[in-house]
Amino acid sequence: MRAFGRFLDVLDALRANCPWDKKQTNESLRPNTIEETYELCDALIKNDVPDICKELGDVLLHICFYAKIAEENEQFDMADVCNALTRKMITRHPHVYHPSQIDAENPKPLPYVPSDAEVTGDTKVTTVTQVLENWEQIKLKEKDGNKRVLSGVPEALPSLIKAYRIQDKARNVGFDWEDRQDVWKKVREEIDELEAELNKDDKEHSTDELGDFLFAVINAARLYKLNPDNALERTNRKFIERFNYIEDHSIKVGKSLNYMTLEEMDALWNEAKEKLKK
């Protein structure tokens, strides 16, 4: 808490005395926030612990900066952000916290685990799946919560991640495959429909069918508890590493990639696969 307080004091000083920090607004910070978030994601997928620590700090700076701007405009401050988040987490975890803890002014000591007598109906949960289902139901009941099941999926999310979140939210209210193996019939159906449209050279319908196929593959990944975004990023990095191997070879022998045959590049690709195995 002392470290966090010191950080907030530094932010106050910079906002008051630094020409760059003084002129920042929500609009000017937003692009940098997106960049910092992606840098954190990059560190996470690399499992670079020192970099994760650094990037978490950068993201935290942006969170507090927005709260500072709001405080100056007499809208809310960092304490309001923390209190709202605390209330939300307590409200959405009735299997861990007693309802009286929602009161930020007079909460019971944390964590307070309710007794069986205090737990009512659907608040008695024991599995991760039940927790997620309960979470979605509570959100729909909240005064300022999501009015529809899928309204909590941000429109600006990258399409792949958005598809996963849409499917996951639908699952939490029971709209899902009863047997995950049944999804493969859907995947095969969608790839057949895609191939049929491609053979017709119909770009508009082919685009629709490609989307349906990708959505079905993402659904399969979710059902098998695989993260498709992480999986695709692994493949991206693997491709870059192997392609760079081919390019390094072309530089070494003084032969441009443009003058290498596909057979030559394919041979180097296979060589890279063997040498760069982890």
Disulfide bonds with the S-S distance in Angstrom:
none
